[in-house]
Amino acid sequence: MSAPRSEDALIAELRAVIGAAPRRSLRLGIGDDAAIWRPSRSHDSVITTDALVEDVHFTAAMEPEAIGHRALAANLSDIAAMGARPVLATIALGVNARSDEGWIVRAYRGMTALAKRSGCALAGGDITRAPAITFAITVVGEVRPSNVKRRDGARPGDVVFVTSALGASHAGLLLSRDAVAVSDAIAAAARTAYERPEPQLAEGRFLGASRNVHALMDTSDGLSTDLARLCAASGVGARLDRIPVDPVAAAVAAARGEDPDAYALGGGEDFALLGTMNARAFGYLAGRFAARFGRELHNLGAITEGAGVRLANGVALPRSGWDHLRGN
């Protein structure tokens, strides 16, 4: 692979990919030392940073467009979990011998396509040499103060819900490592769920607009881990009555002779939204959610007094999801 001609040449090419026209309040984008943004007076700014590292969050064998998409999607999912909409993003990109100029441009094309669909301007960043390909992305969003949803708002008696069935991304990860006897349609759906997850931004804004929704976060590290985090932040416990497993995950688990619930509980990176709401409002909001998005808002159980997450039979649910420091 050939090295990029120069940093300036690469920045110029990336600027051409992204487009030079500023988005609304973005006064200055890629190409200078910093971006200039004029926020709305009536909104809070929401800022998140996430890093994705080669052979930890993705492999270089994936298509560069999918890697770029996935890197930005992880950050946009955090914005969705706050009930916000994205405004701009900056990217610090670490490159190595496995990522030549063509690879980098293709990765940016993947990010740009998702950014355009999401209404998020790519405002610049930094490029440096690194031992492993690394994306460190910061996204800024905005939200009305009354619509902000945090993970520390759950209350005893709340319904625990999730916006999608879980486990398909983990199924896609497994298929990327080993051949499994499943249909072409299942394999394609699993790989798409892993490589090109769609952040649920519209769903986040829908839920953020309801006063009956008390807490919200995304499921990036597996249901067992993320629900435990939500409970710990809120000083409550939870009873998990139901585990909604994506049919794609169920098919791959069956082919591998594994427990499909484990895919949903520990797989992570589905980027669905996990939250709690007033139990009396669940039926009404679930109906509106289904009418708006064409799928079920899943009732998982209830928030309880005390601490920890337990199954319906009273057995404590251990955390089986991803921990970034332990690597498991």
Buried (B, 14 or more C-beta within 10 A) or exposed (E): EEEBEEEEEBBEBBBEBBBEEBBEBBEBBBBEEEBEBEEEEEBBEBEBEBBBBBEEBBEBEBBBBBBBBBBBBBBBBBBBBBBBBBBBBBBBBBBBEEBBBEBBBBBBBBBBBBBBEBEBBBBBBEBEEBEBBBBBBBBBBBBBEEBBBBBBBBBBBBBBBBBBBBBBBBBBBBBBEEEBEBEEEBBBBBBBBBBBBBBBBEBBBBBBEBEBBBBBBBBBBBBBBBBBBBBBBBEBBBBBEEBBBBEBBBBBBEBBEBEBBBBBBBBBBBBBBBBBBBBEBBEEBBEEBEEEBEEBBBBBBBBBEEEBBBEEEEEEBEBBBBEEEEEE
